[in-house]
Amino acid sequence: MMNLISSFISRTRMRGALVLAISLALLASATLIVLIAANSGSISSKVFGAQYRSAQAFMAAQAGLDFGEAYLKANRSSIIQDSNLDGYIDSYTSIQTQNVSLPNGSVFSVNFSNPIVNDFDLIEIIVTGTSEDGTATRFVSQQIKFMPVLFHYEQLPLVILGDVSMSGSAKVRNTEGSATIRSGDDIRLYSGAKTINSSGIMSTSSGLSTDVVEEDGVLEDMEQDLFFENHFGVQSSFLKLFTDLYYQNYFITSYDSELDGQQGKFIWIDQTFGSAVLAGNTEIGSSSDPVVLVIDGNLSVSGGVEIYGFVYVSGNVYASGTATINGGIIVGGNLYGSGNMDIIYDSTALQNTQSNLLVIGKVPGSWRDW
């Protein structure tokens, strides 16, 4: 009997020891799991924090790049200084471009350089972005190309695809050369209308002279799109993206108040119906600070309006009063001039138009981040 009791107690003790061992093993495993999970959470937190700060620095750099493009366009003349004449722009610093803080505490700095010696139309913008706590830094760069809005102009005041019909005292002048009008269709002069070149009065109602070309074989078969591209170098839909002033109207609209006094601007008017109207004593541009005025539609200009620069009209032009264009105009439709209308070739205004009015475009494939 005692042997049975002793055996039972022994087996009970063994089972207890086994349960205890298993319990201890499970406790150790649970503790290890907790420690691993805690360590993993700490690592994940660190990884996430590093990724967040890196992303914050990158976003700051990208914001700086967007800012740098706009800043470069507005301050190009002061940025592209080459005081030592080594072919590369000087180091440019400004409180507006260095250590600029963003609302989330991150910071960017913008620097400019020209990657090709003596090419100041190709500028590389390099931006440093730094996270809020200063532990992460990212760099982005983009090359920007400056291009003239006016790619090409002819050395005469009027180039037109359609008819020219002038009466009264209307005139077209080029005192700097011999050519005055190049037309894809007929040129008709009535009463006192005339053309004037460096030799004096040429074509009148009595007959056309050598200063004008009518029914030009190239122009009479030219499509509007090609006509535009020949002078601007790109398609109209692309160039429209870079305008300084843009207007769109579906009915006859006066633009006197919007355009009077504007200088050095690239102006685009989409005139779907009727005419874009300029009248009164409106003055647009100057010889030193001319404009490019594109009107996709018809233009009615009268009164004492005076324009300096280059004008493109896809439709018809109705000009009267003492309206004056100093520079050049190309017309996709017909021109009807009367009164004292005056179109004057002004090489200075056109040269300033080409050199001063620039659009900027990103060079494809030049964006970098590191």
BABATI-300433 format. One record per residue (C-alpha): x, y, z; residue number from 1. Coordinates in steps of 0.5 Angstrom, whole numbers, always signed. Each point is the difference from the previous one (the first is absolute). Layout:
# BABATI-300433
PT      u      v      w    n
PT      X      Y      Z  NUM
...
END
This chain:
# BABATI-300433
PT      u      v      w    n
PT     +0     +0     +0    1
PT     +6     +5     +2    2
PT     +3     -2     -7    3
PT     -6     +2     -4    4
PT     -1     +7     +4    5
PT     +8     +1     -1    6
PT     -1     -1     -7    7
PT     -6     +4     -1    8
PT     +4     +6     +3    9
PT     +6     -1     -4   10
PT     -5     +0     -6   11
PT     -3     +7     +2   12
PT     +6     +3     +2   13
PT     +3     -2     -7   14
PT     -6     +3     -4   15
PT     +0     +6     +5   16
PT     +7     +1     -2   17
PT     -2     -1     -8   18
PT     -5     +5     +1   19
PT     +4     +5     +3   20
PT     +6     -1     -5   21
PT     -5     +1     -6   22
PT     -3     +6     +4   23
PT     +7     +3     +0   24
PT     +1     -1     -7   25
PT     -6     +3     -2   26
PT     +1     +6     +4   27
PT     +7     +1     -3   28
PT     -2     -1     -7   29
PT     -6     +6     +2   30
PT     +6     +4     +3   31
PT     +4     -1     -6   32
PT     -6     +2     -5   33
PT     -1     +6     +4   34
PT     +7     +2     +0   35
PT     +1     -1     -8   36
PT     -7     +3     -1   37
PT     +2     +6     +4   38
PT     +7     +0     -4   39
PT     -3     -1     -7   40
PT     -5     +6     +2   41
PT     +6     +5     +2   42
PT     +4     -2     -7   43
PT     -7     +1     -4   44
PT     -1     +7     +4   45
PT     +7     +2     -2   46
PT     +0     -3     -7   47
PT     -7     +4     -1   48
PT     +3     +6     +3   49
PT     +6     +0     -5   50
PT     -5     -1     -6   51
PT     -4     +6     +3   52
PT     +6     +5     +1   53
PT     +2     -2     -7   54
PT     -6     +1     -3   55
PT     -1     +6     +3   56
PT     +7     +3     -2   57
PT     -2     -3     -7   58
PT     -7     +4     +0   59
PT     +4     +6     +2   60
PT     +5     +0     -6   61
PT     -5     -1     -5   62
PT     -4     +6     +3   63
PT     +7     +4     -1   64
PT     +0     -3     -7   65
PT     -7     +3     -2   66
PT     +2     +7     +4   67
PT     +7     +0     -4   68
PT     -3     -1     -7   69
PT     -5     +6     +2   70
PT     +6     +4     +3   71
PT     +4     -1     -6   72
PT     -5     +3     -5   73
PT     -1     +6     +5   74
PT     +7     +1     +1   75
PT     +4     -2     -6   76
PT     +4     +6     -1   77
PT     +3     +0     +7   78
PT     +1     -7     +0   79
PT     +4     -1     -6   80
PT     +6     +5     +1   81
PT     +7     -2     -2   82
PT     +4     +5     +4   83
PT     +7     -4     -2   84
PT     -2     -1     -7   85
PT     +2     -8     +1   86
PT     -7     -2     -4   87
PT     -3     -2     +7   88
PT     -5     +4     +4   89
PT     +2     +2     +7   90
PT     -2     -3     +6   91
PT     -7     +3     +1   92
PT     -2     +1     +8   93
PT     -7     +3     +2   94
PT     -4     +0     +7   95
PT     -5     -2     -5   96
PT     +3     -7     -2   97
PT     +4     -2     +5   98
PT     -2     -4     +7   99
PT     -7     +2     -2  100
PT     -5     -3     +5  101
PT     -7     -4     -1  102
PT     -6     +0     +4  103
PT     +2     -7     +3  104
PT     +7     +2     +2  105
PT     +4     -3     -6  106
PT     +5     +4     -4  107
PT     +2     +1     -7  108
PT     +6     +4     -3  109
PT     +0     +2     -8  110
PT     +7     +0     -4  111
PT     +1     +2     -7  112
PT     +5     -2     -5  113
PT     +1     -1     -8  114
PT     +3     -6     -2  115
PT     +2     +2     -7  116
PT     +5     +5     +0  117
PT     -2     +7     -3  118
PT     -7     -3     +0  119
PT     -5     +5     +4  120
PT     -6     -3     -3  121
PT     +1     -7     +3  122
PT     +0     +1     +8  123
PT     +0     -6     +5  124
PT     -4     +1     +6  125
PT     +3     -4     +6  126
PT     -4     -1     +6  127
PT     +2     -2     +7  128
PT     -6     -2     +5  129
PT     +1     -2     +7  130
PT     -5     -3     +5  131
PT     -3     +4     +6  132
PT     +5     -3     +5  133
PT     +6     +1     -5  134
PT     +2     -8     +0  135
PT     -2     -1     -7  136
PT     +2     +3     -7  137
PT     -2     -1     -7  138
PT     +2     +4     -6  139
PT     -4     +1     -7  140
PT     +2     +3     -6  141
PT     -3     +2     -7  142
PT     +2     +4     -6  143
PT     -4     +5     -3  144
PT     +1     +3     -7  145
PT     -2     +7     -1  146
PT     -3     +1     -7  147
PT     -2     +7     -4  148
PT     -8     +0     +0  149
PT     +1     +3     -7  150
PT     +5     -5     -4  151
PT     +0     +4     -7  152
PT     -2     +6     -3  153
PT     +0     +3     -7  154
PT     +3     +7     -1  155
PT     -6     +3     -3  156
PT     -6     +2     +4  157
PT     -6     -4     -3  158
PT     +0     -7     -2  159
PT     -7     -3     -1  160
PT     -3     -6     -3  161
PT     -7     +3     -3  162
PT     -2     +7     -3  163
PT     +3     +7     +2  164
PT     -5     +6     -1  165
PT     +2     +7     +2  166
PT     -4     +6     -1  167
PT     +0     +7     +3  168
PT     +7     +2     +2  169
PT     +2     -7     +2  170
PT     +7     -2     -1  171
PT     +6     -5     +1  172
PT     +7     +2     +1  173
PT     +7     -3     +0  174
PT     +5     +6     +0  175
PT     +5     -5     +2  176
PT     +0     -4     -6  177
PT     -4     -1     -7  178
PT     -5     -5     +2  179
PT     -7     +2     +3  180
PT     -5     -5     -1  181
PT     +0     -8     -2  182
PT     -7     -3     -1  183
PT     -3     -6     -2  184
PT     -6     +3     -4  185
PT     -1     +7     -3  186
PT     +2     +7     +2  187
PT     -5     +5     -1  188
PT     +2     +8     +1  189
PT     -6     +5     +0  190
PT     +0     +8     +0  191
PT     +6     +2     +4  192
PT     +3     -7     +3  193
PT     +7     -1     -1  194
PT     +6     -4     +1  195
PT     +7     +3     +2  196
PT     +7     -3     +0  197
PT     +7     +3     +1  198
PT     -1     +3     -7  199
PT     -6     +4     +2  200
PT     -7     -1     -3  201
PT     -1     -6     -4  202
PT     -7     -4     -1  203
PT     -6     +4     +0  204
PT     -7     +0     -3  205
PT     +3     +1     -7  206
PT     +4     -6     +0  207
PT     +4     -5     +4  208
PT     +8     +0     +0  209
PT     +6     -4     +2  210
PT     -1     +1     +7  211
PT     -6     -5     +1  212
PT     -1     -7     -2  213
PT     -7     -3     -2  214
PT     -3     -7     -1  215
PT     +7     -2     +3  216
PT     +0     -8     -2  217
PT     +3     -2     +7  218
PT     -6     +4     +4  219
PT     -6     -2     -4  220
PT     +1     -7     +1  221
PT     +2     +0     +7  222
PT     -4     -3     +6  223
PT     -1     +5     +6  224
PT     +4     -5     +4  225
PT     +6     +0     -4  226
PT     -1     +8     +0  227
PT     +0     +0     +7  228
PT     +6     -4     +1  229
PT     +4     +3     -5  230
PT     +0     +6     +5  231
PT     +0     -3     +6  232
PT     +4     -6     -1  233
PT     -5     -5     +4  234
PT     -8     -2     +0  235
PT     -5     +5     +2  236
PT     -2     -4     +5  237
PT     +6     -1     +4  238
PT     +2     +7     +0  239
PT     -6     +2     +3  240
PT     +2     -3     +6  241
PT     +5     +5     +1  242
PT     -4     +7     +0  243
PT     +1     +5     +5  244
PT     -8     +3     -1  245
PT     -5     -5     -3  246
PT     -7     +2     -2  247
PT     -6     -4     -3  248
PT     -7     +3     -3  249
PT     -5     -3     -4  250
PT     -3     +7     -2  251
PT     +3     +7     -2  252
PT     +4     +2     +6  253
PT     +4     +7     +1  254
PT     +7     -1     +3  255
PT     +2     +7     +1  256
PT     +0     +0     +8  257
PT     +3     -7     +0  258
PT     +6     +2     -5  259
PT     +1     +7     +1  260
PT     +7     +1     +3  261
PT     +2     -7     -1  262
PT     +7     -1     -2  263
PT     +5     -5     -1  264
PT     -5     -6     +1  265
PT     -2     -6     -5  266
PT     -8     +1     -1  267
PT     -5     -5     -2  268
PT     -7     +1     -2  269
PT     -5     -5     -2  270
PT     -5     +3     -4  271
PT     -5     -5     -2  272
PT     -6     +5     -3  273
PT     +0     +7     -2  274
PT     +7     +4     +1  275
PT     +5     +2     +5  276
PT     -1     +7     +1  277
PT     +5     +6     +1  278
PT     -2     +7     +0  279
PT     +1     +7     +3  280
PT     +7     +2     +2  281
PT     +2     -7     +2  282
PT     +8     -1     +0  283
PT     +3     -7     +0  284
PT     +7     -1     +1  285
PT     +6     +5     -2  286
PT     +6     -1     -4  287
PT     +5     -2     +5  288
PT     -5     -4     +4  289
PT     -5     -3     -6  290
PT     -5     -5     +1  291
PT     -2     -6     -4  292
PT     -8     +0     -2  293
PT     -3     -6     -2  294
PT     -7     +0     -2  295
PT     -4     -7     -2  296
PT     -5     +3     -4  297
PT     -2     +7     -3  298
PT     +3     +7     +3  299
PT     -3     +7     -1  300
PT     +4     +5     +2  301
PT     -2     +8     -1  302
PT     +1     +7     +3  303
PT     +7     +1     +3  304
PT     +2     -7     +2  305
PT     +8     -1     -1  306
PT     +3     -6     +1  307
PT     +8     -2     +0  308
PT     +2     -7     -1  309
PT     -2     -6     -4  310
PT     -8     -1     -2  311
PT     -3     -7     -2  312
PT     -7     +0     -2  313
PT     -3     -7     -3  314
PT     -6     +4     -3  315
PT     -2     +6     -3  316
PT     +3     +7     +2  317
PT     -4     +7     +0  318
PT     +4     +6     +1  319
PT     -2     +7     +0  320
PT     +1     +7     +3  321
PT     +7     +1     +2  322
PT     +1     -7     +2  323
PT     +8     -1     +0  324
PT     +4     -7     +0  325
PT     +7     +1     +1  326
PT     +4     -6     -1  327
PT     -3     -5     -5  328
PT     -7     -4     +0  329
PT     -2     -7     -4  330
PT     -7     -1     -2  331
PT     -3     -7     -1  332
PT     -6     +3     -3  333
PT     -1     +7     -4  334
PT     +2     +7     +2  335
PT     -5     +6     -1  336
PT     +3     +7     +2  337
PT     -3     +7     -1  338
PT     +1     +7     +3  339
PT     +7     +1     +3  340
PT     +2     -7     +1  341
PT     +8     -1     +0  342
PT     +4     -6     +1  343
PT     +7     +1     +1  344
PT     +6     -5     -1  345
PT     +4     +1     +7  346
PT     +6     -4     +0  347
PT     +2     +2     +7  348
PT     -7     -1     +3  349
PT     +0     -7     -4  350
PT     +8     -2     +3  351
PT     -2     +2     +7  352
PT     -7     -4     -1  353
PT     +5     -6     -2  354
PT     +5     +1     +6  355
PT     -4     +2     +5  356
PT     -6     -4     +0  357
PT     +2     -7     +1  358
PT     -4     -6     +2  359
PT     +3     -6     +5  360
PT     +0     -7     -1  361
PT     +2     -6     +3  362
PT     +5     -4     -3  363
PT     -2     -7     -1  364
PT     +4     -6     +4  365
PT     +4     +5     +4  366
PT     -4     +0     +6  367
PT     +4     -4     +6  368
PT     -1     -2     +7  369
PT     +6     -3     +5  370
END
